[in-house]
Amino acid sequence: TMNTSSAQAAQTIKENNMKQNTQDGLLHLSLMGGQARALLIDSTQMCEAARQTHNLSRVATAALGRLLTVSCMMGVMLKGEQDSITAIVKGDGPLGTLMAVSKPDGSVKGYVDHPEVDIPRRPDGKLAVGDAVGHHGEITVIRDMGFGEPYIGKTHLVTGEIAEDFAMYFTASEQTPSLVSLGVLTNDEVLSAGGLIVQMMPGADEAAIQSVEQSVDMFRDISGTIEEYRLEGSVMQLLGHLEPEIIGRVTPAYRCDCSRERIERALISMGAEELNEMIEQQHGAEVGCHFCNRKWAFSEDQLRALLEAARS
């Protein structure tokens, strides 16, 4: 019995360690003395928060989770605090449009048109994300630098599996050849989720490029690697042979920054005509936030005040 109880104690300690070690994290890494850079993220909690917020089906969890994960990594590459990335995936599949908005602090929010859609798994047992998103359509990435015109990049969908689509986006739209791996492992809740972007820096030598290219197969099962090794362990597991050096760290989170003031500004920007219609026909309005599903109620009088603001 001694052996059994000590084995159980060890198992309990292991499980407690797993629980404590489940906080999400995102690492910015330099590889091979600065010849390449990588972003590696454990986005498990972030994707689970999105699943709960939107009551997502399994395939919707995997699709939106992958988009939130890549968007979060792209957001962290931004320089200014006010900068943001909006990534929109518009495919011809049953999920409809997927959107994510991210910021440099690691916060991200998003939604999918049809969160309830579920379709049969692929023959290999994996979730059919490409079929749910669609194989035809486009990705739009809007980089808002907080001033002036935002930069807008567009590319066609390659597979609808999200990772390959963003690899194509980086290569075609930003002229930055990139390896992108994304994964969300889910049953009724998110078990693990993560992502990896590896980009060569200008002037990287041929040997460095080959080292990265030869590593592609190791990067494929990112959610499995994150589940087994968590973030810190995954650095050595995936990138150990590429001389990884951590140069930055943030804590990703699913976070919506909507407020009554923002909703009021949005209503004013709709213009006097639309506001007048709400007053005359609906005698008030209830406005929902796509990202967190909060509802904001406006009485007829409150709408009249906004109408005055819109006219002035």
C-alpha positions, 0 to 999 in steps of 0.5 A: 500500500505504501507504493500505491499511496506514494504513486497517488501522491506523485500523481496528485503533485503532477496534476497540481503542477499542471494546474499551476502551470497552465497560465498562458504565455507568449515568448518572443525569441531570437534564433541563431544569433539573430538570423531568425526570430520566433514567437511561441504562444501557449493560448490554452486559457485564451481559447477556452475563454473565447469558447465560453464567451461565444458557446462555440462548437468544437470546430468553431473553437478550433477555427476561432482559436487558431485565428485568435492565436495567430492574431495575438502573436501578430499584435505583439509584433506591433511597436506602439501601445495604441496600435492594433491588428484586425484579422478577418477570415472570410471563407465560403464555409458554414462558419461564415466570417471570423474576426480577431482584434489584437494589441501589443499587450497580448490582449485579443478578442474575436467572434465567428458568424455561426458559432454553433456550426459543427461538421463531421471530423476528417477521416484522420480524426482531426476537426475539419477546420478547412471545410468549416472555414471554406477553401475559397475566400480571403484574409484581410489584415488591418494594421492600425498604427493609431494615426493616419491611414491604416495599412490593409493587406489581403491574400486569398485563402489557401486551405482554410486551415488558418496556419497555411493561410497566414504563412501565405499572407506573410509571404505575399503581403508582407514579403516576410517568408514565415513558418506558421504552426497553429493548433487547438486541442479540444473536446468539450473544453480546450485541452491545449492551444498554441502557435509558433511563427518563425521568420528569417531576418534580412541577411540570414545565411543559407545554413540558417535558412536550411536549419529552419526548413529542416525543422518544419516536421517538428513544428507540426503538432503544436497543440500536442507539444504545448499540452505535454511540455507547456510553454517553457518546455516547448522552447527547447523541444521545438527550437532547442537546436536553433539557439533560442534566446528569449527577448520578450514575454507577455501574458496573452488574454481574451479581453474585450474593451467595449464600454458604454462610451464606445457604443455611444460613439458607434451610434453617433457615427451611424448618423442622424438618419439611422438614429432618427429611425431607431427613435421613431420606429423602435422607441429605443435600442439595445446594442450588443457587442459582437466580441463579449456579448454584453448588451447596452440599452438606450432609451428614446431620450438617450437616443435623442441626446445622441441625435443632437450630438450627431447633428452637431 
